[in-house]
């Protein structure tokens, strides 16, 4: 009986945590940044997308700086594991023995080293990064490397998908506060491959949303702590 009671309590705790997660994801799944985005210049046509945004109690410049400097370790162990396991982008898996999402290196820098290219930036407002690949493949998700943003935009091989994401910051109506938003877009030009990607997207969407919520929350915490953030202890 005691084991059953413990199991019931554990299940109740898990369901409560899941309910809170679903609530938070629904609350954050709102487009709060209006107007033109650099994202529109890089990938104006797409079939799959998701967006999350949260308020931050810090100035836009501080929030943008926090996004650039955030160490991968600050995502927390669960989000890092999901990030590596979900396969989007597959390059983040690295080779055996690599730890791209650990340590003090900025997350965006680690992603760049492993294939995710920065495509557009506007200081204190937005950064756009992207990749090309066969994300529905269990064997080889990697796509061709591109040398420039223009080459990325022009790439049109129907056998691959293009994925872009951004971190955007805008002043909130309240002084000294910021709207922090991330949006992901995926373009799969081939209808058959699009159906395969749709199945993959269905599987990874919840985990992907959790990652982005943790990402935004970690950026917000770093921005709100201010200059002493580097001296703090990262989540792990």
PENOR-V611922 format. One record per residue. RES is the residue in one letter. BURIAL is b if it has 9 or more other ideal C-beta (glycine too) atoms within 8 Angstrom, else e. Layout:
RES & BURIAL
RES & BURIAL
This chain:
X & e
X & e
X & e
X & e
X & e
X & e
X & e
X & e
X & e
X & e
X & e
X & e
X & e
X & e
X & e
X & e
X & e
X & e
X & e
X & e
X & b
X & e
X & e
X & b
X & b
X & e
X & e
X & b
X & b
X & e
X & e
X & e
X & b
X & e
X & e
X & e
X & b
X & b
X & b
X & e
X & e
X & b
X & b
X & e
X & e
X & b
X & e
X & b
X & e
X & b
X & b
X & b
X & b
X & b
X & e
X & b
X & e
X & b
X & e
X & b
X & e
X & b
X & b
X & b
X & b
X & b
X & b
X & b
X & b
X & b
X & b
X & b
X & b
X & b
X & b
X & b
X & e
X & e
X & b
X & b
X & e
X & b
X & b
X & b
X & e
X & b
X & b
X & b
X & b
X & b
X & b
X & b
X & e
X & e
X & e
X & e
X & e
X & e
X & e
X & b
X & b
X & e
X & e
X & e
X & e
X & b
X & b
X & b
X & e
X & b
X & b
X & b
X & e
X & b
X & b
X & b
X & b
X & b
X & b
X & b
X & e
X & e
X & e
X & e
X & b
X & b
X & b
X & b
X & b
X & b
X & b
X & b
X & b
X & b
X & b
X & b
X & e
X & e
X & e
X & e
X & b
X & e
X & b
X & e
X & e
X & b
X & e
X & e
X & b
X & e
X & b
X & b
X & b
X & e
X & b
X & e
X & e
X & e
X & e
X & b
X & b
X & b
X & b
X & b
X & b
X & b
X & b
X & b
X & b
X & b
X & e
X & b
X & e
X & e
X & e
X & e
X & b
X & b
X & b
X & b
X & b
X & b
X & b
X & b
X & b
X & b
X & b
X & b
X & e
X & e
X & e
X & e
X & b
X & b
X & e
X & b
X & b
X & b
X & b
X & b
X & b
X & e
X & e
X & b
X & b
X & e
X & b
X & b
X & b
X & b
X & b
X & b
X & b
X & b
X & b
X & b
X & b
X & b
X & b
X & b
X & b
X & b
X & b
X & b
X & e
X & e
X & e
X & e
X & b
X & e
X & e
X & e
X & e
X & e
X & e
X & e
